[in-house]
Amino acid sequence: MGSRQGTAMLRNILITLKESLLYDVFTNRLFIAGFTIFMLILIFGFVGPIFAYQDVFGAVDAPYQPPSPKHLLGTNHRGEDIYSWISIGLRNSLWIAALAALIQVLIAFTIGTFAGYVGGYLDAALNTISNAMMVIPMFILLLMHLAYIPTQLRTMMLVAILIGVTGWPAQARVFRALAMENKSRDYVDLAKVTNFSTTEIVLKEIAPNLLSYIVLTYVNSFSGAIFAEVGIGAIGFAPIDAVTLGRAFNDMLGSAAITRGMWWWFMPLGLLVTLITFSTTLMTYGLQQVFNPRLKLTIYAV
């Protein structure tokens, strides 16, 4: 009898999982392909630095050395280990992107949903702020902030925060539209009848119904944050306290690695950024197919 009950319970669990949205996500081929690539990059980002020289700025061999068993990706123009630059830089860039994307989503969700749900003067004020910030492209706005910050204060934390607080307006507009659509639903009317406050309605009633878009926005924002970090780093605004992919690009360009034919310097960097973008794009497209098959692919420009 116990065995039958256990079998029936297991069957019910499997049926529930199969009918869940999570099952649909992890059976979507595009999402699986992107997720697999991204997980491999993530593993390299956290395992790779274990085998790297922790002092990336210390010369370990002669300059311009090609890949060898001793130095897997050779050395740069100062004799520093390129594998160490890339592996540690990847880890730090992933950390910056993860924090920046989280900040973007939190700001966009808070401003967008409260503006859309409350309406009136609050909606007008918050919508004006969003529109004003969208007039200037995110990357230019980010550079304007970084240009006035002393170099010694330009840390990983500060760069992540700046990327986060300059990249939310486009997502906020979508959250606003979704909140305006959801505030007329029956479950919101029921919450009003039970004397839920505005904050409770937004966080307990509307937010769970926007969870799929929140996940989608985070993946999108993560990809944009990687591009932003690489972009500002490549032109000399990388964090001063750590090596990142952007700083590695800046060093690679400054050493004329392309004209010198140092393929072991510029090819791994370019391939790594390409794979990160490709994997997050595949995950985004896969999530959109699951959450809303009619939703067109939207990638927010950096």
RORO-921074 format. One record per residue: x, y, z of N, C-alpha, C, CB in turn; residue number from 0. Coordinates in steps of 0.1 Angstrom, whole numbers, plus 5000, padded with zeros to 4 digits. Glycine has a CB too. Layout:
BEGIN
     nx     ny     nz    cax    cay    caz     cx     cy     cz    cbx    cby    cbz    nr
      X      Y      Z      X      Y      Z      X      Y      Z      X      Y      Z   NUM
...
% end
This chain:
BEGIN
     nx     ny     nz    cax    cay    caz     cx     cy     cz    cbx    cby    cbz    nr
   5008   4988   5000   5000   5000   5000   5009   5013   5000   4991   5000   5012     0
   5019   5013   5009   5028   5024   5010   5036   5026   4997   5038   5022   5021     1
   5039   5015   4990   5046   5015   4977   5037   5022   4967   5051   5002   4973     2
   5025   5019   4966   5016   5025   4957   5014   5040   4959   5002   5018   4957     3
   5013   5043   4972   5011   5057   4975   5024   5065   4971   5008   5059   4990     4
   5036   5059   4973   5048   5066   4969   5049   5067   4954   5060   5058   4974     5
   5045   5057   4947   5045   5058   4932   5035   5068   4927   5041   5044   4926     6
   5023   5069   4933   5013   5079   4929   5018   5093   4932   5000   5076   4936     7
   5025   5095   4944   5030   5108   4947   5041   5112   4938   5035   5108   4962     8
   5050   5103   4934   5060   5106   4925   5055   5110   4911   5070   5094   4924     9
   5044   5102   4907   5038   5105   4894   5032   5119   4894   5027   5094   4891    10
   5025   5122   4905   5019   5136   4906   5030   5147   4906   5011   5137   4919    11
   5041   5144   4912   5052   5154   4912   5057   5156   4898   5063   5150   4922    12
   5059   5145   4891   5064   5146   4877   5054   5153   4868   5067   5132   4872    13
   5041   5150   4870   5031   5157   4862   5031   5172   4865   5017   5151   4865    14
   5032   5175   4878   5033   5189   4882   5045   5196   4876   5033   5191   4897    15
   5056   5190   4876   5068   5196   4870   5067   5198   4855   5081   5187   4873    16
   5061   5188   4849   5060   5188   4834   5050   5199   4830   5054   5175   4829    17
   5041   5202   4839   5031   5213   4835   5036   5227   4840   5018   5210   4842    18
   5047   5227   4847   5052   5240   4852   5059   5248   4841   5061   5238   4864    19
   5060   5261   4844   5068   5270   4834   5082   5266   4834   5065   5284   4838    20
   5088   5262   4846   5102   5259   4847   5105   5247   4837   5106   5255   4861    21
   5096   5238   4836   5098   5226   4827   5099   5231   4813   5087   5216   4829    22
   5090   5240   4809   5090   5246   4796   5103   5253   4793   5078   5255   4794    23
   5108   5260   4803   5120   5268   4801   5132   5259   4798   5123   5277   4813    24
   5133   5248   4806   5145   5239   4805   5143   5228   4795   5148   5233   4818    25
   5133   5229   4787   5131   5220   4775   5131   5229   4762   5118   5212   4776    26
   5133   5242   4764   5134   5250   4752   5148   5249   4746   5130   5265   4755    27
   5150   5246   4734   5163   5243   4728   5172   5256   4728   5161   5238   4714    28
   5166   5267   4725   5174   5279   4725   5179   5283   4738   5166   5291   4719    29
   5170   5282   4748   5174   5285   4762   5185   5275   4767   5162   5285   4772    30
   5183   5262   4764   5193   5252   4768   5207   5255   4762   5188   5238   4765    31
   5207   5258   4749   5219   5261   4742   5226   5273   4749   5217   5263   4727    32
   5219   5284   4751   5225   5296   4756   5229   5293   4771   5215   5307   4756    33
   5221   5286   4779   5224   5284   4793   5236   5275   4794   5212   5277   4799    34
   5238   5265   4785   5249   5256   4786   5262   5264   4783   5248   5245   4775    35
   5262   5273   4772   5274   5281   4769   5277   5290   4781   5271   5289   4756    36
   5266   5297   4786   5269   5306   4797   5274   5299   4810   5256   5313   4800    37
   5269   5287   4813   5274   5280   4825   5289   5276   4823   5266   5268   4827    38
   5293   5273   4811   5307   5269   4808   5316   5282   4811   5309   5264   4794    39
   5311   5294   4806   5318   5306   4808   5319   5309   4823   5311   5318   4800    40
   5307   5307   4830   5307   5310   4844   5316   5301   4852   5292   5308   4849    41
   5317   5288   4848   5326   5279   4855   5341   5283   4853   5324   5265   4850    42
   5344   5287   4840   5357   5292   4837   5360   5305   4845   5359   5294   4822    43
   5350   5313   4846   5352   5326   4853   5356   5324   4868   5340   5335   4852    44
   5351   5313   4874   5353   5311   4888   5364   5300   4891   5341   5307   4895    45
   5366   5291   4882   5376   5281   4884   5389   5285   4877   5371   5267   4878    46
   5388   5292   4866   5400   5296   4859   5410   5304   4867   5397   5304   4847    47
   5406   5314   4875   5415   5322   4883   5423   5313   4893   5408   5332   4890    48
   5419   5301   4897   5426   5293   4906   5440   5290   4901   5418   5280   4910    49
   5441   5288   4887   5453   5284   4881   5461   5296   4875   5450   5274   4870    50
   5456   5308   4878   5463   5320   4873   5472   5326   4883   5452   5330   4869    51
   5481   5334   4878   5490   5342   4886   5481   5353   4893   5502   5349   4878    52
   5481   5354   4906   5472   5363   4912   5477   5377   4911   5471   5360   4927    53
   5490   5379   4909   5495   5393   4906   5496   5394   4891   5509   5395   4913    54
   5485   5399   4885   5485   5399   4870   5494   5410   4865   5470   5402   4866    55
   5498   5419   4873   5507   5430   4868   5522   5427   4870   5504   5443   4876    56
   5525   5415   4874   5539   5411   4875   5544   5404   4863   5541   5403   4888    57
   5555   5408   4858   5561   5401   4846   5565   5387   4851   5573   5409   4841    58
   5562   5377   4842   5565   5363   4845   5574   5357   4835   5552   5355   4846    59
   5576   5364   4824   5584   5358   4813   5588   5370   4804   5577   5346   4806    60
   5595   5367   4793   5598   5377   4783   5585   5382   4776   5608   5371   4773    61
   5585   5394   4771   5573   5399   4764   5571   5392   4751   5575   5414   4761    62
   5558   5393   4747   5554   5388   4734   5556   5373   4732   5561   5395   4723    63
   5555   5365   4742   5557   5351   4741   5544   5344   4736   5562   5344   4755    64
   5544   5335   4726   5532   5329   4722   5528   5318   4732   5535   5322   4708    65
   5516   5313   4730   5511   5302   4739   5521   5291   4741   5497   5297   4735    66
   5521   5285   4753   5530   5274   4756   5525   5267   4768   5545   5279   4758    67
   5530   5255   4771   5525   5248   4783   5527   5256   4796   5532   5235   4785    68
   5537   5265   4796   5539   5273   4808   5530   5285   4809   5554   5278   4808    69
   5527   5291   4797   5517   5302   4796   5507   5299   4786   5525   5316   4793    70
   5495   5294   4790   5485   5289   4780   5482   5299   4769   5473   5285   4788    71
   5481   5312   4773   5478   5322   4763   5490   5332   4760   5465   5330   4767    72
   5501   5327   4764   5513   5336   4761   5514   5347   4771   5513   5341   4747    73
   5523   5357   4767   5525   5369   4775   5523   5381   4767   5540   5369   4781    74
   5520   5393   4774   5518   5405   4766   5531   5413   4765   5507   5414   4774    75
   5529   5426   4762   5541   5434   4758   5549   5437   4771   5537   5447   4752    76
   5544   5434   4783   5552   5436   4795   5556   5423   4801   5544   5444   4805    77
   5554   5412   4794   5558   5399   4800   5548   5394   4810   5571   5400   4805    78
   5536   5399   4810   5526   5394   4820   5517   5383   4814   5516   5406   4824    79
   5513   5374   4822   5505   5362   4818   5491   5366   4813   5504   5352   4829    80
   5489   5364   4800   5476   5368   4794   5464   5359   4800   5476   5367   4779    81
   5467   5346   4802   5456   5338   4808   5451   5343   4821   5462   5323   4810    82
   5460   5349   4829   5457   5354   4842   5448   5367   4840   5469   5358   4850    83
   5452   5375   4830   5444   5387   4827   5430   5384   4823   5451   5395   4816    84
   5428   5374   4815   5415   5370   4809   5407   5363   4820   5417   5362   4797    85
   5412   5353   4827   5404   5346   4836   5400   5354   4848   5412   5333   4841    86
   5409   5362   4854   5405   5370   4865   5397   5382   4860   5418   5376   4872    87
   5400   5387   4848   5391   5398   4843   5377   5393   4840   5397   5403   4830    88
   5375   5381   4836   5362   5376   4833   5354   5375   4846   5363   5362   4827    89
   5361   5370   4857   5354   5368   4870   5349   5382   4875   5363   5362   4880    90
   5358   5392   4874   5354   5405   4878   5343   5412   4870   5366   5414   4879    91
   5344   5410   4857   5334   5415   4848   5320   5409   4850   5338   5414   4833    92
   5320   5396   4853   5308   5389   4856   5302   5394   4869   5310   5374   4857    93
   5310   5397   4879   5305   5403   4891   5299   5417   4889   5317   5403   4902    94
   5306   5425   4881   5301   5438   4878   5288   5438   4871   5311   5446   4870    95
   5287   5429   4861   5275   5428   4853   5263   5423   4861   5277   5419   4841    96
   5266   5413   4870   5255   5407   4879   5249   5418   4888   5260   5396   4887    97
   5258   5426   4894   5253   5436   4903   5246   5448   4895   5265   5442   4911    98
   5252   5452   4884   5246   5462   4876   5232   5459   4871   5255   5466   4864    99
   5231   5446   4866   5218   5441   4862   5208   5441   4873   5219   5428   4855   100
   5212   5437   4885   5203   5437   4896   5198   5451   4899   5210   5430   4908   101
   5207   5461   4899   5203   5474   4902   5194   5480   4891   5216   5483   4903   102
   5197   5477   4879   5188   5481   4868   5174   5476   4870   5194   5477   4855   103
   5173   5463   4872   5160   5457   4874   5152   5462   4886   5161   5441   4875   104
   5159   5464   4897   5152   5469   4909   5147   5484   4906   5162   5470   4921   105
   5155   5492   4900   5151   5506   4897   5140   5506   4887   5163   5514   4892   106
   5141   5498   4876   5131   5498   4866   5118   5493   4871   5136   5490   4854   107
   5118   5482   4879   5106   5476   4884   5099   5486   4894   5109   5463   4891   108
   5107   5492   4903   5101   5501   4913   5095   5513   4906   5112   5505   4923   109
   5102   5520   4898   5097   5532   4891   5086   5528   4881   5108   5539   4884   110
   5088   5518   4873   5078   5515   4863   5065   5510   4869   5084   5504   4854   111
   5065   5501   4878   5053   5495   4883   5045   5505   4892   5056   5482   4891   112
   5052   5512   4900   5045   5522   4909   5039   5533   4900   5054   5528   4919   113
   5047   5538   4890   5041   5548   4881   5029   5543   4874   5052   5553   4871   114
   5030   5531   4869   5019   5526   4861   5007   5523   4869   5023   5513   4854   115
   5009   5518   4882   4997   5514   4890   4991   5527   4897   5002   5505   4901   116
   4999   5536   4902   4994   5547   4909   4988   5557   4899   5005   5554   4918   117
   4995   5560   4888   4990   5570   4879   4991   5584   4884   4976   5567   4875   118
   4984   5593   4877   4983   5607   4882   4997   5614   4882   4978   5607   4896   119
   4999   5623   4892   5011   5631   4892   5023   5622   4894   5010   5641   4904   120
   5022   5611   4902   5034   5603   4903   5038   5597   4890   5031   5592   4914   121
   5029   5592   4883   5031   5586   4869   5038   5597   4860   5019   5581   4863   122
   5032   5609   4860   5037   5619   4852   5052   5623   4856   5028   5632   4853   123
   5054   5624   4869   5068   5628   4873   5078   5617   4870   5068   5630   4888   124
   5075   5604   4873   5084   5593   4871   5086   5591   4856   5080   5581   4877   125
   5075   5593   4848   5076   5591   4834   5085   5602   4827   5062   5591   4827   126
   5084   5614   4833   5092   5625   4828   5107   5622   4830   5088   5638   4835   127
   5110   5617   4842   5124   5614   4846   5129   5603   4836   5125   5609   4860   128
   5121   5593   4834   5125   5582   4824   5128   5587   4810   5115   5571   4824   129
   5119   5596   4806   5120   5601   4792   5132   5610   4791   5107   5609   4788   130
   5135   5618   4802   5146   5627   4802   5159   5619   4801   5146   5636   4814   131
   5160   5608   4808   5172   5600   4808   5174   5593   4795   5172   5590   4819   132
   5163   5590   4788   5164   5583   4775   5169   5592   4764   5151   5577   4772   133
   5168   5605   4766   5173   5614   4756   5188   5613   4753   5170   5629   4760   134
   5195   5610   4764   5210   5608   4762   5212   5593   4763   5218   5615   4774   135
   5219   5587   4753   5222   5573   4753   5229   5569   4765   5231   5569   4741   136
   5226   5556   4770   5231   5551   4782   5247   5552   4783   5227   5537   4785   137
   5253   5548   4772   5268   5548   4772   5274   5562   4774   5273   5542   4759   138
   5268   5572   4767   5273   5586   4768   5270   5591   4783   5266   5595   4758   139
   5259   5588   4788   5255   5592   4802   5265   5586   4812   5241   5588   4805   140
   5269   5573   4809   5278   5566   4818   5292   5573   4817   5279   5551   4814   141
   5296   5576   4805   5309   5583   4804   5309   5596   4810   5313   5584   4789   142
   5298   5604   4809   5297   5617   4816   5300   5616   4831   5284   5623   4812   143
   5294   5606   4837   5296   5604   4851   5310   5600   4855   5286   5593   4856   144
   5315   5590   4847   5329   5585   4850   5339   5596   4848   5332   5573   4841   145
   5337   5605   4838   5347   5615   4835   5349   5625   4847   5343   5623   4823   146
   5339   5626   4856   5340   5636   4867   5344   5629   4880   5328   5643   4869   147
   5346   5616   4879   5350   5608   4892   5365   5607   4892   5342   5595   4892   148
   5371   5610   4903   5386   5608   4905   5389   5594   4902   5390   5613   4919   149
   5401   5592   4896   5405   5578   4892   5406   5569   4904   5419   5579   4885   150
   5411   5574   4916   5412   5565   4927   5399   5561   4933   5420   5573   4938   151
   5388   5567   4929   5375   5563   4934   5367   5554   4925   5366   5576   4937   152
   5373   5552   4913   5366   5544   4903   5369   5529   4906   5372   5547   4889   153
   5361   5523   4915   5362   5509   4919   5352   5501   4912   5360   5508   4934   154
   5354   5487   4913   5344   5478   4907   5330   5481   4912   5348   5464   4910   155
   5328   5483   4925   5315   5486   4930   5309   5498   4924   5316   5488   4946   156
   5317   5509   4923   5312   5522   4918   5308   5520   4903   5322   5533   4919   157
   5316   5513   4895   5313   5511   4881   5300   5503   4880   5325   5504   4874   158
   5299   5493   4888   5286   5485   4887   5274   5493   4890   5287   5473   4897   159
   5275   5502   4901   5264   5510   4904   5261   5520   4893   5267   5518   4917   160
   5271   5526   4887   5268   5536   4877   5262   5529   4864   5282   5543   4873   161
   5267   5518   4861   5260   5511   4850   5246   5508   4853   5268   5497   4846   162
   5243   5504   4865   5230   5501   4870   5220   5513   4870   5230   5495   4883   163
   5225   5524   4875   5216   5536   4876   5215   5544   4863   5221   5545   4887   164
   5222   5540   4853   5221   5547   4840   5214   5538   4829   5234   5551   4835   165
   5211   5526   4833   5205   5517   4822   5191   5512   4824   5214   5505   4821   166
   5183   5519   4833   5170   5514   4836   5158   5520   4828   5168   5516   4850   167
   5159   5532   4822   5147   5538   4817   5139   5530   4807   5151   5551   4810   168
   5146   5523   4798   5138   5516   4788   5130   5505   4794   5148   5510   4777   169
   5136   5497   4804   5129   5487   4810   5118   5492   4819   5139   5479   4819   170
   5120   5504   4825   5109   5510   4833   5097   5513   4825   5115   5523   4840   171
   5098   5517   4813   5087   5520   4804   5078   5508   4802   5091   5526   4791   172
   5085   5496   4800   5078   5484   4798   5071   5479   4811   5088   5473   4793   173
   5078   5480   4822   5072   5477   4835   5059   5486   4838   5082   5479   4847   174
   5060   5498   4834   5049   5508   4835   5037   5503   4827   5053   5522   4831   175
   5040   5499   4815   5029   5495   4806   5022   5482   4812   5034   5492   4792   176
   5031   5473   4817   5025   5460   4822   5017   5463   4835   5037   5451   4825   177
   5022   5472   4843   5015   5476   4855   5001   5482   4852   5023   5485   4864   178
   5001   5491   4842   4988   5497   4838   4978   5486   4833   4991   5507   4827   179
   4984   5476   4826   4975   5466   4821   4970   5457   4832   4983   5457   4811   180
   4978   5454   4843   4975   5445   4853   4966   5452   4864   4987   5439   4860   181
   4966   5465   4865   4959   5471   4876   4944   5471   4875   4963   5486   4878   182
   4939   5467   4863   4925   5466   4860   4920   5451   4862   4921   5471   4847   183
   4929   5442   4865   4925   5428   4867   4917   5426   4879   4938   5419   4867   184
   4910   5415   4880   4901   5411   4891   4909   5409   4904   4893   5399   4888   185
   4921   5403   4903   4928   5400   4915   4933   5413   4922   4940   5391   4912   186
   4935   5424   4914   4939   5437   4920   4927   5443   4927   4945   5446   4909   187
   4915   5442   4920   4903   5447   4926   4900   5440   4939   4891   5446   4916   188
   4902   5427   4940   4900   5420   4952   4909   5424   4963   4902   5405   4949   189
   4922   5427   4959   4932   5432   4969   4927   5445   4975   4946   5433   4963   190
   4922   5454   4966   4917   5467   4971   4906   5465   4981   4912   5476   4959   191
   4897   5456   4978   4885   5454   4987   4890   5449   5001   4876   5443   4981   192
   4901   5441   5001   4907   5436   5014   4916   5446   5020   4914   5423   5011   193
   4916   5459   5016   4923   5469   5022   4939   5468   5021   4919   5471   5036   194
   4943   5462   5010   4958   5461   5008   4963   5475   5004   4961   5451   4996   195
   4975   5478   5010   4981   5491   5006   4986   5491   4992   4992   5495   5016   196
   4990   5502   4987   4995   5503   4973   5008   5495   4972   4998   5518   4969   197
   5017   5496   4982   5029   5488   4982   5026   5473   4982   5038   5491   4994   198
   5016   5469   4990   5013   5454   4991   5007   5449   4978   5003   5452   5003   199
   4999   5458   4972   4993   5453   4959   5004   5452   4948   4982   5464   4954   200
   5013   5461   4948   5024   5461   4938   5033   5449   4940   5032   5474   4938   201
   5037   5447   4953   5047   5436   4956   5041   5422   4957   5054   5440   4969   202
   5029   5422   4963   5023   5408   4965   5013   5404   4954   5015   5409   4978   203
   5008   5413   4946   4998   5409   4936   5003   5411   4922   4985   5417   4938   204
   5009   5423   4919   5013   5425   4905   5027   5419   4903   5014   5440   4903   205
   5036   5420   4912   5050   5416   4910   5050   5401   4906   5058   5418   4922   206
   5043   5392   4913   5044   5377   4909   5039   5375   4895   5035   5369   4918   207
   5030   5383   4890   5025   5381   4876   5035   5387   4866   5012   5388   4875   208
   5045   5395   4871   5055   5400   4862   5068   5393   4863   5057   5415   4865   209
   5068   5382   4870   5081   5375   4873   5088   5371   4860   5078   5363   4882   210
   5080   5366   4851   5086   5362   4838   5094   5373   4831   5076   5355   4829   211
   5088   5385   4831   5094   5396   4825   5106   5401   4833   5084   5407   4823   212
   5105   5400   4846   5116   5404   4855   5129   5395   4852   5112   5402   4870   213
   5127   5382   4850   5138   5373   4847   5143   5377   4833   5133   5358   4847   214
   5134   5379   4824   5138   5383   4810   5146   5396   4810   5126   5384   4801   215
   5142   5405   4818   5149   5418   4819   5162   5417   4825   5140   5428   4827   216
   5164   5408   4835   5177   5406   4842   5187   5401   4832   5175   5397   4854   217
   5183   5391   4824   5192   5384   4815   5196   5395   4804   5185   5372   4808   218
   5186   5403   4799   5189   5413   4790   5199   5424   4796   5177   5420   4785   219
   5196   5428   4808   5204   5438   4814   5218   5433   4817   5198   5442   4828   220
   5220   5420   4820   5233   5414   4822   5241   5415   4810   5231   5399   4827   221
   5235   5412   4799   5243   5413   4786   5247   5427   4783   5234   5407   4774   222
   5237   5436   4785   5241   5450   4783   5251   5456   4792   5228   5459   4785   223
   5251   5451   4805   5261   5455   4814   5275   5450   4811   5258   5450   4828   224
   5276   5438   4805   5289   5433   4800   5295   5442   4789   5288   5418   4795   225
   5286   5445   4780   5290   5454   4769   5294   5468   4774   5279   5456   4759   226
   5287   5473   4784   5290   5486   4789   5304   5486   4796   5279   5491   4799   227
   5306   5475   4804   5319   5474   4811   5330   5473   4802   5319   5462   4821   228
   5329   5465   4791   5339   5463   4781   5341   5476   4774   5336   5452   4771   229
   5331   5483   4771   5332   5496   4763   5339   5506   4771   5318   5501   4760   230
   5335   5509   4783   5341   5519   4791   5356   5516   4795   5333   5522   4804   231
   5358   5503   4797   5371   5498   4800   5381   5499   4788   5371   5484   4805   232
   5376   5497   4776   5384   5497   4764   5389   5511   4761   5377   5492   4753   233
   5382   5521   4766   5386   5535   4763   5392   5542   4775   5374   5543   4758   234
   5395   5533   4785   5403   5539   4797   5395   5542   4809   5410   5550   4792   235
   5383   5537   4811   5375   5540   4823   5372   5528   4831   5362   5547   4819   236
   5381   5518   4830   5379   5506   4838   5381   5508   4853   5389   5494   4833   237
   5376   5499   4861   5379   5501   4876   5394   5501   4878   5372   5489   4883   238
   5398   5509   4888   5412   5510   4891   5417   5500   4900   5415   5524   4897   239
   5408   5493   4907   5412   5483   4917   5412   5469   4913   5403   5485   4929   240
   5409   5466   4900   5409   5452   4895   5410   5451   4880   5396   5446   4900   241
   5414   5440   4876   5414   5437   4861   5401   5432   4857   5425   5426   4858   242
   5396   5438   4846   5383   5434   4840   5385   5431   4825   5372   5445   4842   243
   5375   5426   4819   5376   5424   4804   5378   5437   4797   5363   5417   4799   244
   5371   5448   4802   5373   5461   4796   5387   5466   4797   5364   5471   4802   245
   5393   5464   4809   5407   5468   4811   5416   5460   4802   5411   5467   4826   246
   5413   5447   4801   5421   5438   4792   5421   5443   4778   5417   5424   4794   247
   5409   5447   4773   5408   5452   4760   5416   5465   4758   5393   5456   4756   248
   5416   5474   4768   5424   5486   4768   5439   5483   4767   5421   5495   4780   249
   5443   5473   4775   5457   5470   4775   5461   5463   4761   5460   5460   4786   250
   5452   5455   4756   5455   5448   4743   5456   5458   4732   5444   5438   4740   251
   5447   5468   4732   5447   5478   4721   5460   5487   4723   5435   5487   4722   252
   5463   5490   4736   5474   5499   4738   5488   5493   4734   5475   5503   4753   253
   5488   5479   4734   5500   5472   4731   5501   5469   4716   5501   5459   4739   254
   5491   5474   4708   5491   5472   4694   5492   5457   4690   5503   5479   4687   255
   5484   5449   4698   5484   5434   4697   5479   5430   4683   5476   5428   4707   256
   5470   5437   4677   5464   5433   4665   5474   5435   4653   5451   5441   4661   257
   5481   5447   4653   5490   5450   4643   5503   5441   4644   5494   5465   4643   258
   5506   5437   4657   5518   5429   4659   5515   5414   4657   5522   5430   4673   259
   5502   5411   4654   5498   5397   4651   5497   5388   4663   5508   5391   4641   260
   5495   5394   4675   5494   5387   4687   5480   5381   4689   5498   5396   4700   261
   5477   5371   4681   5464   5365   4681   5460   5359   4694   5462   5355   4670   262
   5470   5355   4702   5467   5349   4715   5462   5359   4725   5479   5341   4720   263
   5463   5372   4722   5459   5383   4730   5445   5388   4727   5469   5395   4730   264
   5443   5391   4714   5430   5397   4710   5419   5387   4707   5432   5406   4698   265
   5423   5375   4702   5413   5365   4698   5405   5359   4710   5419   5354   4690   266
   5412   5355   4720   5404   5350   4732   5395   5360   4738   5414   5345   4742   267
   5400   5373   4739   5391   5384   4744   5379   5386   4736   5399   5397   4745   268
   5381   5387   4723   5369   5389   4714   5360   5377   4714   5374   5391   4700   269
   5365   5365   4714   5357   5353   4715   5349   5352   4727   5365   5341   4713   270
   5355   5356   4739   5348   5355   4752   5337   5364   4752   5358   5358   4763   271
   5338   5377   4748   5327   5386   4749   5316   5382   4739   5333   5401   4745   272
   5320   5377   4727   5311   5373   4717   5302   5361   4723   5318   5368   4705   273
   5309   5352   4730   5302   5340   4735   5292   5344   4746   5311   5330   4740   274
   5296   5354   4755   5287   5359   4765   5275   5365   4759   5295   5369   4774   275
   5277   5373   4749   5266   5380   4743   5257   5370   4736   5270   5391   4733   276
   5263   5360   4729   5255   5350   4721   5247   5342   4731   5265   5341   4713   277
   5253   5338   4742   5246   5329   4751   5234   5336   4758   5255   5324   4762   278
   5236   5349   4762   5225   5356   4768   5214   5359   4758   5230   5369   4774   279
   5218   5361   4745   5208   5364   4735   5199   5351   4733   5215   5368   4722   280
   5206   5340   4732   5199   5327   4731   5189   5325   4743   5208   5315   4729   281
   5194   5327   4755   5186   5326   4767   5174   5335   4766   5194   5328   4779   282
   5176   5348   4762   5165   5358   4761   5155   5353   4751   5171   5371   4757   283
   5159   5349   4740   5150   5345   4729   5142   5332   4734   5157   5342   4716   284
   5149   5323   4740   5142   5311   4745   5132   5314   4756   5153   5301   4751   285
   5135   5323   4765   5126   5327   4775   5114   5334   4769   5133   5337   4786   286
   5116   5342   4759   5105   5349   4753   5095   5339   4746   5110   5359   4742   287
   5101   5329   4740   5093   5318   4734   5084   5311   4744   5102   5308   4726   288
   5090   5309   4756   5082   5303   4767   5072   5312   4773   5092   5297   4777   289
   5076   5324   4777   5067   5333   4784   5056   5339   4775   5075   5344   4790   290
   5060   5342   4763   5051   5348   4753   5056   5346   4739   5049   5363   4756   291
   5051   5335   4733   5056   5332   4719   5053   5343   4709   5048   5319   4715   292
   5044   5352   4712   5041   5363   4702   5050   5375   4705   5026   5367   4704   293
   5058   5375   4716   5066   5386   4719   5078   5386   4710   5070   5385   4734   294
   5081   5397   4704   5093   5398   4695   5105   5400   4703   5091   5410   4685   295
   5116   5396   4698   5129   5397   4705   5133   5412   4706   5140   5390   4697   296
   5136   5416   4718   5139   5430   4721   5152   5430   4729   5128   5437   4729   297
   5163   5436   4723   5175   5437   4730   5178   5452   4732   5187   5431   4721   298
   5179   5457   4744   5181   5471   4747   5195   5475   4744   5177   5474   4762   299
   5196   5485   4736   5209   5490   4732   5216   5496   4744   5208   5500   4720   300
   5229   5494   4744   5238   5500   4754   5241   5514   4749   5251   5492   4757   301
% end
